[in-house]
Every structure is written in structure tokens, then in C-alpha cells.
Amino acid sequence: MTDMRAFRDAVTEWAAGSPGGPANELAAHLRVRTAVLLEGPSDVAAVEALAARHDRDLAAEGVCVLSMGGAMNVGRYVSLLGPPGLGLRLAGLCDEGEQRFYDRGLERAGAPREGFFVCAADLEDELIRALGVARVEEIVRAEGDLAAWQTFVHQPAHRGRPPHQQMRRFLGTKKGRKIRYGHLLAEALESERVPAPLHDLLAHLRPERRSPDSARG
């Protein structure tokens, strides 16, 4: 069955140099209205998990959440999916240190800055701060990674760092760990603890409601 993952894959191939025909066809078939541009797959996992936690089916809403493989690729994705390309509504998250790449790419494509929200360090840092290191440690224990975490914090290179920085670093030390914990940490968030960038992104992605007058027109 054709689904949003097929469109995501087609866009990734298009950005890598393949023809854009398949992405164009799938966008029309799936009625894609919005592309959410994120730096990596762990960000995608977190956004999709939090949306599901709040009973949001982004794909059904016409929203495709994409990993660009790094902030420096944002100009390419904006040109393909924004005003110069498919003309989709664009949104996303960016790290504060990478914001210049987003600003430049959006400006060159003539795309609005509205809908892009900034994480102070990165999304993992936002999630760890929101949950607290103690709660994240509980999740790490439940996942069977406690011994690895304890070994990590006792290494000389990581001693003396603030606990949330240690945890952020730990989540990125093994392939696939950031993706897995991006999903788990977002899933563990209580509604009132959702970091502002994530909260604002999901609020921005809500389908536009048509007024009764416009529906009759």
C-alpha cells in the first residue's frame, strides 16, 4: 500500500540527484500539504512519537516528516519542496547553532520563516531537560543500558560535566541509540512538560479549520 514512507523515500532520492517525478506523483496521490524538515532520524522519531502520543496521525493530515541528513542540506530540501518546487507548506526544527543554514536556505527559496522552531542545543538536550536526568536514567535502566551509562559517566573524558550534558553525549555514542531514545523520551513526556520547540511545531501543524462561510463558498 502506498503510504507517506514512500513519499519520504522518493524525496530523499530526489535530493540525492534522482528524478523528481516519483515524488511529484506521490505528493499529489497522498495529498501532501506540509513537509517537516528535521536534521536527522532521531528528530523524526521524536516528532512522530510525540504526535502519536497526542493522537495525531500526521500522515493522514497530509504531513510528511523528513530527515535531511544534516542542517547543511536544508537549502536543497527547501528548493525541492518549497515555493521553487512542489510548493508545500514547510515547517521544522533546527539547532540554535545551525539556524543560519535554515535562514539562508529559506530566504533563497522565498519561503517563510514561520513554522521553524529553534532548539537551544539540539532536540535530545530539550528532551533530557524536560524529563530530568533521573527520569531519563529510569528509561535507560528499563532499556537495559544502565551498565553502559554507568561506565560512560566514570570515564575521565566525561567526569565533571553537568549530568544532562553527560546523558546527551551518551545517547549519541552508539549507532541507532539516538533514534531509539528519541522515540522513547518523547513518548515519556507528560503534556505539560513538552519542550517549547516541539509543542510549537505540533501546534503549527494542526490542520487549518475552514469557517462555515468558506465551506459553503
MARMARVO-743360 format. One record per residue: x, y, z of N, C-alpha, C in turn; residue in one letter. Coordinates in steps of 0.1 Angstrom, whole numbers, plus 2048, in hexadecimal, padded with zeros to 3 digits. Example, Ala and Ser with C-alpha at 12.3 -4.5 7.8 and 13.67 -1.06 7.14 Angstrom:
<nodes>
8847C784E87B7D384E8847DF84EA 8807EA8478897F584788180084FS 
</nodes>
This chain:
<nodes>
8097F480080080080080980C800M 8068167F780D8227F780B82A803T 81582F80A81483781681E842816D 81E84A821827855822836851822M 83984582684784182684C840817R 84383D80E84783C80084B84A7FBA 8438547FF8468627FB853867802F 85586380E86186781586D86180ER 86C85580A87784E80387A8557F5D 86F8587EF87085E7E187786C7E2A 8738747ED8798817EF88887F7F2V 88C8767FA89A8737FE8A28707F1T 89C8687E88A38647DC8A48707D2E 8998797D28998857CA8A488E7CFW 8A58907DC8AF8997E18BE8947DEA 8BF8877DD8CC8817D98CF8817CBA 8C68867C28C98887B48C08807ABG 8B78787B08AE8707A78A38797A2S 89C87579889187D79288687F79DP 87F88B79B87588E7A58678897A2G 86588279685887E79285187679DG 85786B7A28508637AD84C86B7B9P 8548757BD85087D7C98448867C5A 84488B7B98398947B582C88B7B4N 82D87F7AE8218777AD81B8737BBE 82486F7C482086B7D181A8767D9L 8208827D781B88E7DE80C8907DBA 80988F7CE7FB8917C97F28867CEA 7F78797CD7EF86E7D17EC86E7DFH 7F68717E87F48717F67EF87E7FCL 7ED8887F37E88957F77F189B802R 7FE89B8008088A08098068AF809V 8058B58158038C481680F8CA81DR 8168C38258208C882E82C8BF82FT 8388C482E8458BD83084B8C283CA 84E8BA8468568BD8528648BA850V 86D8C385087B8C184D8838C085AL 8898B585D8908B286989E8AE866L 8A88B086F8B68AD86C8B989E86AE 8B38968738B78888738AC87F877G 8AE8728768A386887889F867887P 8A886B8908A386B89E8998768A1S 89A88189989088C89A883887895D 88388088987787B88387087188DV 87886989487385F89D86C8668A9A 8728718AE86C8798B985F8808B5A 85F8868A985388E8A58488848A2V 84A87989C84086F89983A8698A5E 8438668AF83F8608BC8368698C4A 83A8768C48328808CC8258828C5L 8258838B88188848B180F8798B4A 81486D8B380C8618B68068618C5A 80F8668CE80B8678DC7FF8708DER 7FE87A8D57F38848D57E88808CBH 7E88748C77DE86F8BE7DD8778B1D 7E987A8AC7EA88189F7F0877895R 7E987588A7EE86D87E7F3877874D 7FF87A87480588586B80388185DL 80687485A80487084C7F6872847A 7EC86F84F7DE87084B7DB87F849A 7E28888507E089684F7E789C843E 7EF89483C7F689983080389F834G 80989A83F8168A0844820895843V 82B89883C83788F83B842894843C 84788C84C85288F85585F88984FV 86989284C87588E84488189084BL 88B88684A89988884E8A188D842S 8A88988448B089E8398BE899839M 8C28928448D088D8448D9898848G 8D58A284F8DE8AD8538D88BB850G 8DB8C58588D58D28568DA8D9849A 8E68D58458EC8DC8398E48D882CM 8DB8CD82D8D38C98218C68D1820N 8C38DA82A8B68E082A8B38E881DV 8BD8EE8188BB8F680B8B68ED800G 8BB8E27FF8B78D87F48A98D47F6R 8A58D08038988CB80588D8D7804Y 8918E38088888EE8078858F17F8V 8908F07F088E8F37E28858E97DBS 8868DC7DF87E8D17D98708D17DEL 86E8D47EB8608D37F08598E07F2L 8608EB7F385A8F87F58568FF7E9G 85590C7E98509147DE8569117D0P 86390E7CF86990C7C28668FE7BCP 8618F57C685F8E77C28508E37C3G 84D8DA7CC8408D57CE8368DF7D4L 83B8EA7DA8328F47E082C8F07ECG 8328E67F482C8E280082E8EC80BL 8258EC8158288F38218338ED829R 83D8F582D8498F08348498F3843L 84E8EA84B8508EC85985C8E485DA 8608E586A86B8DD86F8718E287CG 87B8DB8808838DE88C8918E0888L 8988E988E8A78EA88C8AE8ED899C 8BB8E98998C38EC8A58C78FB8A4D 8C99018AF8CD90F8AF8DA9128A7E 8E39088A98F090A8A28EF908893G 8E490388E8E290087F8D8909879E 8D39138818C891B87C8CB923870Q 8D892786E8DC92F8638DA927855R 8DB91A8568D99128498CA912845F 8C291284F8B391284D8AF920848Y 8B492A84E8B093884A8B593A83CD 8C19368388C693882B8BE930820R 8BB9248238B491B81A8A6920818G 89F924822891929821891936819L 89B93F81C89B94C81589D94A806E 8A79418038AA93F7F589E93A7EDR 8969317F488A92B7ED87E9337EEA 87F93E7F58739477F68689407FFG 86D93880986393181286393881FA 85793982585594083285D93983DP 86294184786993B85385F93585DR 85293A85C848935865847926864E 84691F87084591187085190A874G 85C91187586990B87986D910887F 87090688F87290989E87F9048A2F 88590B8AB89490A8AE8959028BCV 89E8F88BC8A28F18C88AF8F88CDC 8B08FA8DA8BC9018DF8C98FA8DBA 8CA8ED8DE8D68E58D98D28DC8CEA 8C98D28D28C38C98C88B78C38CED 8B08BB8C78A38B58CC8A58AC8D7L 8B08A48D78B389B8E28B58A38EFE 8BC8AE8EE8BE8B68FA8B18BC8FFD 8A88C08F689B8C58FB8938BA902E 8948AD8FC88C8A290389289F910L 89F89E9118A589B91E8A28A5929I 8A38B29258A08BD92F8918BC933R 8888B992A87A8B892D8778AD936A 87D8A193487A89693C882896949L 88E89B94989789A9548A088E953G 8AD88F9578B68849558B187795DV 8AB8799698A786E97089D866969A 89386C96288986595B88F85E94FR 89886594889F85F93C8A7853941V 8AD85394D8B48489528AB83C954E 89F83F95889583495A89282D94CE 89183594288E83093589A828930I 8A682D9328B382692F8B3819936V 8B08199438B080C94A8A6802944R 89A80794188F7FE93B8947F892EA 89C8009278A17FB91A8AD7F291BE 8B27F09278BE7E79298CB7EE926G 8CB7FB9268D88039238DE80992FD 8D980593B8DE80C9478ED80A949L 8F27FD9479007FA94990980293FA 90480493390C80C92990C81A92DA 90181F93390082D93790A830943W 90A82694D912828958921827954Q 92481F94B93281E94693682B93FT 92D83193892F83D93093284993AF 92A84B94492C85694C938856955V 93E84A95694A84895E957849956H 95584B94996184D94096785B942Q 97485C94397A86994697687593DP 97387293096F87D92796188392AA 95987C93294C880935949884943H 95388294C95188695A95189595BR 94989A9649488A996693E8B095EG 9398AA95392F8B094B9228B0952R 9198BA94F90B8B99559058AC950P 8FD8A69598F68999568EE89A949P 8E78A59468DF8A59398E88A592DH 8F48AB92E8FE8AA92390489C921Q 90689692D90B88892C90187F925Q 8F48809298EA8789238E887B914M 8E88879118E788B9028F28848FAR 8FF88590090A87F8F99098708F8R 90486A90390285B9048F88568F9F 8EE85E8F78E48598ED8E98598DFL 8F48608DC8FA8618CF9068588CDG 90984F8D79158488D691483A8CFT 9088368CC9068298C58FC82A8BAK 8FF8248AF8F78258A38E98208A6K 8DF8288A38D18258A58CB8298B2G 8D482C8BC8D08308CA8C883D8CAR 8CC8478C28C58538C28B78528BCK 8B684A8B28A98488AC89F8418B6I 8A58368BC89C82F8C68988378D2R 8A183F8D789E8478E28968548DFY 8988598D28908648CE8818608CFG 87E8548CB87084F8CC86C84D8DAH 8748468E28718438F086F8508F8L 8788598F78788658FF86B86E8FCL 86886F8EF85D8768EB8508708F0A 8508628EF84485B8F484285C903E 84D85F90A84C86091984786D91EA 84787791584488591983588691DL 83388D92982589192D82289D925E 8158A09228118AB91A8178B891ES 8178BA92C81C8C793182B8C9930E 8328BE92D8418BE92D8478BE91ER 83E8BF9148438BF90784C8CB904V 8588CA8FF8608D68FD85A8DF8F3P 85C8EC8F58558F68ED8578F48DEA 8638F18D98648EF8CA85B8E48C5P 85B8D98CC8528CE8C88438D18C9L 8408D78D48328DC8D682D8E58CBH 8368EF8C88328F98BE8318F38B0D 83A8E98AD83A8E38A082D8DB89EL 8298D38A881D8CB8A68118D48A6L 8118DF8AD8068E98AC8058EF89FA 8108F28998118F888C80C8EF881H 80D8E288380A8D88797FB8D4879L 7F48D98837E58D68837DE8DA876R 7D68D18717CF8D58657C78E1866P 7C78EA85C7C08F685C7B18F385BE 7A98F986479B8F786479490285CR 78C8FD85378490684A77890B851R 77591885076991E85575D91984ES 75191985474591484D74291C841P 74592984174393183574C92D829D 75992A82D76292682275F91881DS 75990F82675590282174A903818A 74090C81A73590E811739914803R 74491C8047499227F87509197EFG 
</nodes>
